[in-house]
């Protein structure tokens, strides 16, 4: 019997695609919470608390959320549906009090996929270490998205863990986001120090840089009354590195010596998408996440000149919960 070459080719193609289908990836982030393992476990195991510290709902607090009865038991579910946040459902599959939670996650929109989620709880000298992990995969033709998925999911996990920590330790989260929308902004000029840092170290890196910037401004006799500003000129997704310039807004005619170590940056009058973040700088990533998610949803086209944040108030004159920071995405 002579084999059908078309059938053989089809079978070869089937097995080839099956072999390369669904390239896997994993994400893991951790934080130490000043509380017992039992308390941390009980909070995370209770789906009823998730709306308080979810890193995704802040972009769409009106999204529909349905939590099943007995939200801390095996088989209980947390389902969500929204225009910005998409649609999905997560289910408890293993609960080991004080030690481990395992869950199954199903994304329905914007595209279908599945993932395994886990929370591991380990004793720490300062309380309990929480390790949040995801194991998932993508269709083979989307393999190029894996570095981006790992980066942005990791950033979401970091934001969620920061909120979980505050929620457990203090009972509240000093973070509020106000979407102002598209606004016309005047020409802007700033001077500061350029640098680069990993996404997990932005806050502490900028804090150190600003001490040096202020010293240079004082030495040169340049006023800092224009206000603090941080410009993010580039984001290297694979490396998870931000390139930035942090400094102060200066007048258009301010003379900045070429050899002083400062870098200048300017923006012509344009329209920009503005989101205001109220609260601790620890949660400033929430404002950025909201700005980018809604900008994508509204299909706003951004300029490549850079995004920036203006610090309207600063510590120690302003209490942490009242700090106001404006986030701007310049538009074409």
N, C-alpha and C positions, 0 to 999 in steps of 0.2 A: 504494500500500500504506500502510495506517495503522499507525504504530508502536504497540507495546504500552506504555502509560504506566507499567505496573508494572515492565517490563524496564528502561525508561529510568531510572526512579527508583532501581532496584537498582544499575544501572551508575554512576549519579551518586554514590550513597552509597559504592560500592566505591572509586571514585577519590578521593572526599573523605577517606575513612578512610586510604587509602594515602598521601595527601599529608601527613596529620598524624600518621601512625604513626611510632613509634620516635623520639621527641625525643632528640637527641644531647646528650652532655655530656662534658667532659674534666677530668682531674685531673693536676696536675704538682707534684712536690715534689723538692727537691734537697738535697744535703749534700756537704761536702768531706771526702774521706778521705785521710789522710796515708800514701799508698802510690802506687806507679806505676799507670798506666792498665792495663798488662798484668796486674798482680796483681789489681786490682779486677775487671777484665773476667773473668778466669779464675774468680774466686770466684762471681760472679753467674751466669756461664754454666754452672756446675756445679750441676745440680739436686740433687746429693747434699749440698750445703751448706745448702739452703733450710730444712731442719728446724731448723737452729741459729739462724737469724735471722728466721724467719717471724713476722710480727706477729699471725697468726691462731691458730697452733697452741698458743700459750701458754694459750688458753682451754680447749683439749682436747688435751693432749699425747698422749693414748692414741688419737687419731683415726688411722685407717688411711691410710698414705701409701705409694704405689707409684711408684718412680722407674725409668724404663726403662734398659736397658743403654746404655753410651756417653752418659752424662747431659749431656755438653758438646757435643753434635753437633746439627746441624739435623735436626728430626724427633723428637728425644728429648722425653719427656713427664714431667710431674710430676702425679700424680693423688692426690686426697685424698677421704676420706669420713668423716663423723662426725655425731653427733647435734647438737652445738652449732655446728660449723663448716660444716655442709652438705656438698655434694659438688660436685666439679668437676675439670677437667683443663686443664693449660696446656702448650703445645707451642712449642719453638723453631722459628721460620720464617726468621730471618736472623741470622747471626753474623759481625760484622766485628771481628776481634780488636783490642782496645784502643779501639774507637770506638762500636760500636752492637750492641744485641741487640733483636730484634723477636720478639714472641710472640703466639700466639692463645690466648685464655682462654675456656673454656666453663663456665658455671655450670649445674649440673644441679638441685641442691636448695639452698635452699628454693624457688627458681623459676628457670626457664630463661632464660638471656641469654648474650650473647657480648660480648667486648671485645678490643681490640687493646692490647697492652702493649709498652712500650719502655723500655730503659735506654740512656741516652746518656752517654758518658764524655768529659770535656773536661779538658785540662791546666789546672792551677791552681798559683798560687805556693806553695800549701801541700800540693800533691799532685794529687789527681784529683777533679774535681767529677762527682758522679753525679746524673743527672736521671732520675727514675722517672715515667713517664706512663701514663695510661690513657685510651682513647677508647672510649666505649660509648654505649648508648641504652637506653631503657625503652619498653614499650608505651605508646601514647598516653594511655591512661586512668590511667597512673601518673606523668604529667608533674609532678604536685605533689610527688613524692618526690625530684626531681633536686637541689634545694638540700641536702636531708638526705644524699643519697648522696654528693655532692661533699664535704661536710664530713667525714663519717665515714670515707670512703675516704682522704681527705687526711690525717686523723689517723692512720689505720692505716699509710699510707705513711711518715709522719714517724717513727712508732715503729719501723717496719722499717728505715729508713735509719739511725736511731740505733744499732740493734743491729748492722746490717751494718758500720758504722764501727768499733764496738768489736771485733767479731769479726775484722775484717781487721787492725786496728792492734795488738790485744793477744792475740788468739787465744781470748778468752772474753768473756762478756757478764755484767756485774755486776747481774743481775736474776733474782729468783725470786719466784714467786707461790704463796701458800698459801690455799686456799679453806677458811674455817672454817664457813661456812654461817650460818643464822639463829640469832641470839643475843638474849637479853634484855639491855637496857642501862639503866643508871640515868639519872636526870635529869641534864641537862648544861647548863651556862651558860658563855658565853665573851664576851670583849670584844676588839675589834680595830678595824682600819681597813677600811672598805669600798672597793671599787673595781671596775674592769672591765678586761679585757685580752683580746687575741686568743689563740686556742688555741696558736699557735706561740710565745707569749711568757710563758706562765704561770710557768715556773720563775724566770726572771730578774725578772719583775715582783714576785712574792711575796718573793723575796730582798731586794729593795730596800725593800718595804713593812715587812718584819719589823724592819729596822734602825730605822725610824721608830717602829714600835709599841713596841719595847723602850725607846726613849728616852722615850716618853710614860708608859709604865708606871713607869719609874724616877722620873720627875718627880712622879708622883702617889703614889708609894710603894705601888703595887699589886704583889703578888708574882707572879712568872712561874713559880713552882714547879708550877703546875697542868699545865704542858706546852703545847707549841705545837699549834695547830689551824688548819685552813683549812676554811671552810664555803663551798660553792658553792650560792648561792641561786637562780641562774637561768642557763640556757644559751640564748643566742640563736643558733639553728642557722644561719639565713641569713647573719648577720653573722659567725658563728664567734667569738662573744664570750662569755666567762664573766663573770658577776657574782659577786663573792666578798666574804668578810670573813675576814681573816687576823689572828690574834692568839693569845691564851692562854686556857686554861680557868681560870675563876675560881669562888670559892665562891658559892652561891646568895644569900648575904647581903652580898656585897661591894658597897660603895657606889662607883658610877662617876659622877662629875660629868657633868651634862648638856652642859656647854659645853667638854668636854675634847677633843672631836674623835673619841672612840671610839664605836663602834656595838656594842650588845650583842645577843646571839642566844641563845636557849634552846631546849631540847628536853625534853619530858616523858619519863618512863619509857616505853619502848616496845620493840618487837622491831626488829632491824635485820640486814641481810645484811652479813656481815663478810668482807673479803678482806685478807690481809696481804701487803705487798710488802717484800721484802728486797733491798737493794742501792741503787744510785745513783738520785738523784732524776731524772736524765736519763731513766730508764726507768719512772718512776712511772706514766706513762700505760698501761703494760702492766697494772698492777693494776686501774686503772679500767676498762680494756677487758674484762678477765676478769670483774669484778664485774657490769658491765652486760650482757654477753653471757649469762652464766649466769642472772642474774636474769630476763632476758627468756625464756630457754629454760624456766625453772622457773615462769614466769608469776607471779612475785612482784609484788604491787601496792605501789608506793612512795608514801610521803607526798610532798606538794609543799613541805614545809617546807625542804628542802635536804639535800644530801649532804655528807659531810665526811671529812677525813683527819686522823688524830691521829699526830703524830710521836713515836714511843716512844723513839727515840734520835736524836741530832743530831750533826753535825760541830761542832768538830773532835775531840771526845772519842771518837767512834765511827768506825772506818774505813769508807770509802765502801761497800765490799762487804757490810758488816754493818748498815747503816742499816735500821731497822725502822719501817714506816709502816702503820697500820691504816686501811683504807677502809671506810666505813659507808654503807649505803643504808637509811635509816629506812623501815619498812614500815607499811602500814595494818593 
